[in-house]
């Protein structure tokens, strides 16, 4: 293949392996593979069984296990039956500043924006009342903005921008509703009632990327303010980190307040617990094939050696985004090599490329680790669980950041990300006795 063609092929492939979920219809059509069918059907069932006072779902799983893509596809599948509002909190609020109040306010904004997008016919006087309420709470002068921007002005697009970029706006909203949270939840229910009457559909809000918040922020939101998040009288799916559900106190709170409507998206398991550290063990072929489809949908098979593909799959530990991440790094290494050696026309992802990519990823994972964390990781490797005396916060942090992976069969057990195992081997923590 000519150098220019090879460069363009790897550029496109690199883009195909961006570390972003598939949330738009075109991306889902291009790259989605079938997985998580049981989880999706469980979500559908629990939504059908909801009542006005029992209508919140906690959805959890490892970061990168495929929750966002599954929820995006799920929202598309059920939109004929529900008025579905699916959004990422990261697109609405600066992640370091997320709290229970701006989560609820973001829901209100997104519901109205979706109603406008879908051209829901809301009585003009009611619509104007809604507009004025939002304008007042965000200190937006509607007439002034209309004069400035004319027909281009859209109130809810404007508010979204302000929530994302303007700390003052977020703080003013927080101060406003700290004194009267009932006004916010009542307004949410009023908006939902109007939309429900006009569409003859139940409301479903899906909030993605709450699982990417720092654990301390998650604790504050769901430990101190979960009752407020459960108040709206319509269906809401909240995503939360896996580590939050392994915090004993937080897990109990979320189970109790959601009436135990907690759904887990597990990672794929290539090996049983007994075989997980056996270098001669054969992986679960069905799960390997799922990952093979994931990769093959995004790359020309002439750009990767067949035997290397399986090595990449196994290095992911069964986490979909980790396979994407390794492939992304491999493509990046190939792009550099093409520029360094333009005379070569047969560059592809091979053992040398994979080794270089894994080295980069291994070093990235090593940088923040302390000696105590290395010891905890070593314990997990040997015992598949932390010791009773292990630092709980340290364990949860490593779980949250996918150094430790949770697997489930008849029992729950833990193992390390395969790249972390390589790291510990290189540092001598796993020397055979």
N, C-alpha and C positions, 0 to 999 in steps of 0.2 A: 504494500500500500504506500502511495506517495506520502512524503512527509506532511504536506499541507492537509491531505485527506485524513491522515492518522491523527494529526493535531486536532482537527475538527471533530473527529469521531470521539476522542477522549474528552474534549471539551463538553460535548453533548452528554456523554456518559457521566462525567463529573456532575453536571447539572441534574441528571436523573437520580443521582445518589445524594442529593441535598438532604440535610438532617431535619426535614420538615414533614409533618404529617400530611396525608392526602385528605384535604378537607373540601376541595372544590370538585364540582362534577367532572370537569375535564381530567383532573389528576386521578380521580377515582376510576374513571373509565380507562385511562391509560395504564395505570400501574397497580390497581388493587388486586389482591389475591384473596382467595376464600380462606378465612380462618375465624376462630372465635364464634362459630355458629351457635353453640350451646349458650354462651354468655349473652349473645344478642337475643336469643329466644327467651332467656330468663328475664332480661330487661323488658322485653315486650310483655311478658306475662305479668310481671310485677306492676307495670304501668296500667294494665287493664284492670288489675285488682285494687287500684288506689281508691281511696275515699277522700272527702274534703279534709279530714283530719289526719290522714295517713297517706301522704302523697309525695314524700321526699325519698330519694334513693341516693345512697352513698356508693360511688363507683371507684374502686381502687385497683392498684396493680403497680408493678415496677415502672419507673420512668422508662419510656422507650419500648414498652411491651406491645404497643399497638392500640392503646385505648382511644387516642384521638381519631385515628383513621376508622376504627370500628364505630365510634359514636357518629362520625360524619356520615358513614354509610347507613347506619341505623336511622339517623334523622331523615335521610333521603327515602328510606324504605317506608317510613310510617307517616310521611307528610300528607298523605291523602286522608288520614284519619285524625291527625292532630294539627293544631297551629303550632309549628315547631320553631323555636328560637334557639339557634345553636351558635355560641360564640366563645372565643377565647378571652379569658380575663386579661391575658397579656396584651391583647389588642386594645384594651379599654383603659387599663390602670397601670401606672408604673408599679412593677412587681414588688418593689420594696415598700410601697405605700398602700398595699391592699388591706382593707379592713371590712368588717361586716356591713358597714353602712354603704361604702361605695360598691360593694358587691350587689346589694339590693338596688341601689340607684342605677347601676349599670344594667340590671335586668329591666328596669322600667324604661330606660332609654332604648334598649335593644328591642323591647316589645313594640314600642311606638314606631321605631325605624322599620321593623319588619312589617307592621301594619301598613305603613306608607308604601313600602316596596311592593307589597302584594295588592295595593290599591283597595284595601278594605274600606267599605263605605261606612264611615262614622259620621253621625249627625254633626253638622257644622258647628253648632253651639257647643256641643260636647268636645269636639276637637279643639276649638279655640280655648276652652277652659283648660284642657290638657296642656296646650302650648304655653298658656300664660303661667301655669303652675311650674313647668320646667324652666321657663325664662326667669321667673322670680327666684327660684332656688339656685340658679346658676348666675344670677345677676346679669342676664343678657337683655339688652334693650332691643326688642324685636324690630321696632320701626327704624332704629338707627342702622341695624345690620341689613335690613332690607334696602335702605337707601344706599349703603356702602356696596353691597354685593348684588343687588337687584334680584333677578330670577334665579341666579346661581345659589342664593342663600338657602340652605336647608338646616333647620334648627337642630335636628338630631345629629347630623354630620358635624355641625359646629360643636355641639356638646361633647361628642366623642373625642374630638380633637382637644378640647379643653381638659377633659378628664385624663387624657393620655399625657399631655405635655405641661399642664399648668397646676403646679402644687397649690397655689392660692385657691383655685376653684375647688380642688379636692378637699382642702382644709376647711373651706367655708361650708361645703356640704356636710362634712363630718360634724362641725360645730352646730350646724342647724339641726341635724337630726339626732344628735346625742341627747338633746333636750326633749325630743318628741319623736321617738322612733315609730310610734304608732301611726303618725301622719304618713310616713313613707310606706309602711306595709298596707295601710288602708288605700293609699293611692295605687299601689300595685294591684290590689284586689279589684279596684274600680276599673283600671285599664283592662285587666283580664276579663272582667264581666262584660264590658263593652265589646271586646274582640270576640268573646265566646258567643254573644248574641248575634253578631254580624256574620260569623263564619259557621256557626253551628258545629264547632269543633272544640274539644277540650284543649287547654293550653299545656304545652310541654316546653320547659326551658332547660337547656343543657349547657352547663358552664364548664368549659374545658380549661385545662392548664392550672387549676388550683393546686394540682399535685406537684407543680414545679416551684411552689413557694418554699421558702426556708421553713424548716420544721418549727422554729420558734414562732413564726407568723401563723402557721397552721394551728399551733396549740392555742394561741390567743384567740383566733377567730372561732374555732370549733369547740374549745373548752369553755370560754367565757361568754360566747354570744350565740351558741348554736340554737337556743330557743327562738331567738329573733329570726334566724335563717329558716326556721321551720314554720314560721307564721303564715306566709302567703298561701292562699287557698287554691293553689293550682300545682301541677306536677313540676318538680325540679329534680334534675340529676346533678349532684355535686361531685366533681372528681377530687379525690384526696390521695396523698402519697401512701404507698405501701407502708412506709415506716410509721406513719401516724396510726395505722391499724395495729401496729405491734407495740405501741405505747399503751400499757395496761389501762391507765386512767382515761386516756383519750378514746380508746376503743370502746370502753364501757359507755362513755357518754354518747358517742355516735350511734352505737347499737340501740341504746335506750331511746334516744330522741327520734330515731328514724324507724322505730318499731322493728328493729333488726333487719331493715331492708338494705343490707350491705351486699354488694355484688363484687366479686373478685375476677380480674382478668389475669390468669396465670401466665407465666413465661412457658415457652416450649421446653420439654425435657428430652434431651438426647440420650441420657443414660439413667439407669436406676441408681439409687443411693449406693447399692452394693458394687456397682460397676463403674461409678463415676470417676474413680482414680486409677482404673485399670487401663493401661495403654493399649491392651489387646482387645478391649471390649468393642462390640459393634454398636453403632448408634441406632436409635429408633428411625427406621427408614422413612416412615410416613412423615415425621416431623422434619427430617432432613429435606425431603422432597418439597415440603411447603416453603422452606427457605430457598431451595433451588429455584422454585418458580418466582419467588420475590426478586432474586438477582437476575434471572434470565429475562424477565420482562423489561429490564432496564439496561441491558448490555448486549452488544453483538457478541456471539460466542467466539468469534475470531479474535476478540480482544482479551481473552482470558484462557489460561490452560485449564483443562477439565479437572485435573486432580487438585489444583489449587483452590477451585471453587468450594470443594467439600472442606478443605482446611479452614477457609474463611468462615464457613457456616458453623463449624464446631467451635471456632474461637469466639463466636458471638455469645456462647453460653445459653442460647435459646431466647435471646432478647432481640427482637426484630430490628430495632434501631441500631444495635451494636453491629449487626451484619452490614447495615447501611453505612455506618461510620467507618468500618474497616474498608469497605469498597470505595468510599469517598476518598480515604487516605491513599489507597492504592492508585486511584485515578490521578490524584494530585502528584504522586511520585512519577507516574508515567508521563504526565505533562512536562514535568521538569526534565526528565530524561530525554524527551523528544527535542527539547530546546538545547540541551547540552550536547546531544549526539544526533544532529539532524540527518546525518548520512544513513543512520539506521532506519530501516523501513519495516522491520518485523517486531517492533516493540509491543509487548503484551504483558498482562499481569501474570507473572511467573513467581517462582520461589524467591528470587532475589528481591523483587518488588514487594512481595508480601512481607518478607523479613524486615525490610526497611520501614514499611508502614507500621508493622507491629512494634518495632523499636520506638518509633515516634509516639505511638499511643501508650506504650508501656511507660515511657519516661513522663508523659503527661500525667498518668495515674500515680506515678511515684512521687511527684513533686510535693504534694501536700501532706504526705503520710508521716506520722510521728513514730517513734520506737514503740510506744504503747499500742498504736494501731497495728503495727506489724505483728506484735505479739497476739493481739486479738484475732487478726486474720489467720495466723498460724493455728490458733485454737479451733477456729471454725473449720479449717481444712481437715484437721485430724478428728474432730468430734462431731462435725455437722451441726453444731449448736454452740452458742456461747456458754461459758461457765457461769455458775450462779454469781460468782464474784466479779464477772466482767462488767465493765462500765456500760450501763444501759444507754446513755446518751451517745457514747462513742459507737456502740453497735448500731443504733438507729441511724446515725449519720452515715455510716458506711453502707448500710442497707439502702438509705435514701439516694446515695450517689452511685449505686450499682457496683460497688466493690464486692458486696455480698449479695447473693441471689437466693431467693426463696423458691423452693420446689415443693410440690404436693403430690403424693400418691395416697396410700392409706394413712400415712403420717406426714406431718409438715417437717421439713428439714432444710438446712442451709448449706450452700457451698460457695466457692469463690468464683468470680469472673475468671475465665480461663487466662486472660492476660495478666490478672493479678497472681494467679498460680505461677505463671512464667516469671513474674517479678520476684516472688518469694523464693523460687528455685535459684534464680541468679544471685540472690543475696544470701543464700545458704540457710534459709529458715526451714527448708523442707528436706534437709539431708537425711537420707535413709539411715535408720539405726542399725 
